Amino acid sequence: MPKFPTFREDDGMATVEYAIATLAAAALAGVLYLIVNSDAVVAGLTALIERALSVKF
């Protein structure tokens, strides 16, 4: 009689968990990239750097 899989073993769980964590990290990196490259953030950082470089001693 053939033996059917029971699907009760956790053999592939670690790989699936790593794949999901990698996808979540990539999605978060994409969102952060969009935020940092937005016009408001770029303008704010540029103004901050220009103000820091124009300080006279």
Backbone as a printed PyTorch tensor [residue, N CA C, xyz], in Angstrom:
tensor([[[ 0.8530, -1.1780,  0.0000],
         [ 0.0000,  0.0000,  0.0000],
         [ 0.8990,  1.2410,  0.0000]],

        [[ 0.6250,  2.2510, -0.8710],
         [ 1.4800,  3.4480, -0.9440],
         [ 1.3280,  4.3200,  0.2990]],

        [[ 2.4220,  4.9770,  0.6390],
         [ 2.4180,  5.8700,  1.8050],
         [ 2.1690,  7.2990,  1.3330]],

        [[ 1.1260,  7.9100,  1.8390],
         [ 0.7590,  9.2620,  1.4630],
         [ 1.3800, 10.2550,  2.4410]],

        [[ 1.7410, 11.4530,  1.9620],
         [ 2.3100, 12.4450,  2.8850],
         [ 1.2580, 12.9280,  3.8690]],

        [[ 1.6920, 13.1850,  5.0820],
         [ 0.7530, 13.6290,  6.1240],
         [ 0.7000, 15.1440,  6.2550]],

        [[ 1.6960, 15.8490,  5.7160],
         [ 1.7640, 17.3110,  5.7910],
         [ 1.8080, 17.8060,  7.2300]],

        [[ 2.3200, 16.9830,  8.1300],
         [ 2.4350, 17.3880,  9.5310],
         [ 3.8640, 17.7720,  9.8900]],

        [[ 4.7760, 17.5630,  8.9830],
         [ 6.1640, 17.8740,  9.2760],
         [ 6.4540, 19.3380,  8.9440]],

        [[ 7.4390, 19.9270,  9.6150],
         [ 7.8040, 21.3230,  9.4180],
         [ 9.0990, 21.4620,  8.6240]],

        [[ 9.3470, 20.5490,  7.7130],
         [10.6200, 20.5380,  6.9940],
         [10.8850, 21.8250,  6.2280]],

        [[ 9.9090, 22.4140,  5.5790],
         [10.1300, 23.5880,  4.7560],
         [ 9.8010, 24.9080,  5.4120]],

        [[ 9.4660, 24.8990,  6.6870],
         [ 9.0010, 26.1180,  7.3430],
         [10.0890, 27.1830,  7.4530]],

        [[11.3000, 26.7880,  7.7690],
         [12.3560, 27.7990,  7.9270],
         [12.5940, 28.5270,  6.6150]],

        [[12.5860, 27.8120,  5.5180],
         [12.8040, 28.4280,  4.2140],
         [11.6790, 29.4030,  3.8770]],

        [[10.4570, 29.0320,  4.1650],
         [ 9.3130, 29.9120,  3.8990],
         [ 9.3900, 31.1520,  4.7810]],

        [[ 9.7670, 30.9780,  6.0290],
         [ 9.8740, 32.1260,  6.9290],
         [10.9560, 33.0920,  6.4580]],

        [[12.0850, 32.5590,  6.0020],
         [13.1400, 33.4260,  5.4760],
         [12.6770, 34.1530,  4.2120]],

        [[11.9370, 33.4750,  3.3710],
         [11.4470, 34.0950,  2.1350],
         [10.4720, 35.2330,  2.4570]],

        [[ 9.5860, 35.0130,  3.4060],
         [ 8.6210, 36.0510,  3.7810],
         [ 9.3350, 37.2320,  4.4240]],

        [[10.3160, 36.9610,  5.2830],
         [11.0750, 38.0460,  5.9160],
         [11.8600, 38.8370,  4.8710]],

        [[12.4090, 38.1490,  3.8710],
         [13.1440, 38.8370,  2.8100],
         [12.2170, 39.7170,  1.9880]],

        [[11.0440, 39.2280,  1.6680],
         [10.0750, 40.0410,  0.9220],
         [ 9.6210, 41.2450,  1.7370]],

        [[ 9.4040, 41.0610,  3.0240],
         [ 8.9980, 42.1760,  3.8840],
         [10.1080, 43.2230,  3.9690]],

        [[11.3510, 42.7770,  4.0850],
         [12.4760, 43.7160,  4.1490],
         [12.6260, 44.4760,  2.8390]],

        [[12.4340, 43.7950,  1.7160],
         [12.5230, 44.4670,  0.4140],
         [11.4010, 45.4900,  0.2520]],

        [[10.2100, 45.1540,  0.7040],
         [ 9.0870, 46.0950,  0.6230],
         [ 9.3470, 47.3180,  1.4940]],

        [[ 9.8620, 47.1090,  2.6980],
         [10.1790, 48.2270,  3.5830],
         [11.2660, 49.1070,  2.9820]],

        [[12.2800, 48.4910,  2.3950],
         [13.3440, 49.2630,  1.7540],
         [12.7880, 50.0920,  0.6060]],

        [[11.8600, 49.5420, -0.1580],
         [11.2420, 50.2870, -1.2540],
         [10.4560, 51.4870, -0.7610]],

        [[ 9.7110, 51.3040,  0.3050],
         [ 8.9320, 52.4090,  0.8770],
         [ 9.8710, 53.4950,  1.4160]],

        [[10.9240, 53.0960,  2.1360],
         [11.8740, 54.0790,  2.6460],
         [12.5790, 54.8220,  1.5250]],

        [[12.8940, 54.1270,  0.4460],
         [13.5230, 54.7700, -0.7140],
         [12.6000, 55.8400, -1.3050]],

        [[11.3150, 55.5170, -1.4250],
         [10.3590, 56.4980, -1.9590],
         [10.2260, 57.7050, -1.0340]],

        [[10.2350, 57.4670,  0.2740],
         [10.1020, 58.5680,  1.2230],
         [11.3300, 59.4720,  1.1720]],

        [[12.5210, 58.8800,  1.1930],
         [13.7490, 59.6750,  1.2180],
         [13.9240, 60.4510, -0.0800]],

        [[13.4510, 59.9270, -1.1900],
         [13.5910, 60.6150, -2.4710],
         [12.4190, 61.5370, -2.7960]],

        [[11.5050, 61.7110, -1.8420],
         [10.3930, 62.6250, -2.0970],
         [10.9080, 64.0600, -2.0940]],

        [[10.1820, 64.9310, -2.7700],
         [10.6070, 66.3320, -2.9050],
         [10.7330, 67.0350, -1.5570]],

        [[ 9.8220, 66.7750, -0.6510],
         [ 9.8460, 67.4460,  0.6490],
         [11.0750, 67.0530,  1.4600]],

        [[11.4000, 65.7810,  1.4670],
         [12.5520, 65.3290,  2.2460],
         [13.8500, 65.8220,  1.6170]],

        [[13.9420, 65.7590,  0.2980],
         [15.1510, 66.2360, -0.3810],
         [15.3440, 67.7300, -0.1330]],

        [[14.2690, 68.5070, -0.2070],
         [14.3720, 69.9460,  0.0410],
         [14.7740, 70.2270,  1.4890]],

        [[14.2080, 69.5030,  2.4240],
         [14.5560, 69.6960,  3.8280],
         [16.0020, 69.3460,  4.1200]],

        [[16.4660, 68.2270,  3.5860],
         [17.8640, 67.8410,  3.7960],
         [18.8220, 68.8150,  3.1210]],

        [[18.4610, 69.2860,  1.9430],
         [19.3020, 70.2540,  1.2440],
         [19.4000, 71.5500,  2.0410]],

        [[18.2820, 72.0300,  2.5580],
         [18.2880, 73.2570,  3.3670],
         [19.1080, 73.0670,  4.6370]],

        [[18.9830, 71.9110,  5.2520],
         [19.7410, 71.6310,  6.4650],
         [21.2430, 71.6120,  6.2000]],

        [[21.6490, 70.9780,  5.1210],
         [23.0720, 70.9190,  4.7730],
         [23.6010, 72.2920,  4.3940]],

        [[22.8280, 73.0560,  3.6300],
         [23.2650, 74.4090,  3.2510],
         [23.4120, 75.3070,  4.4700]],

        [[22.4880, 75.1870,  5.4140],
         [22.5660, 75.9870,  6.6380],
         [23.7750, 75.5740,  7.4810]],

        [[24.0650, 74.2830,  7.5330],
         [25.2190, 73.8260,  8.3000],
         [26.5220, 74.2580,  7.6680]],

        [[26.5710, 74.3150,  6.3330],
         [27.8000, 74.7150,  5.6560],
         [28.0080, 76.2260,  5.6600]],

        [[26.9580, 76.9880,  5.9050],
         [27.0940, 78.4520,  5.8690],
         [27.3690, 79.0590,  7.2460]],

        [[27.5540, 78.2410,  8.2460],
         [27.8420, 78.7460,  9.5910],
         [29.2280, 79.3590,  9.5990]],

        [[29.3220, 80.5960, 10.1520],
         [30.6110, 81.2800, 10.2280],
         [31.1330, 81.2200, 11.6440]],

        [[32.4030, 80.9930, 11.7720],
         [33.0320, 80.9100, 13.0900],
         [33.5410, 82.2470, 13.5380]]])
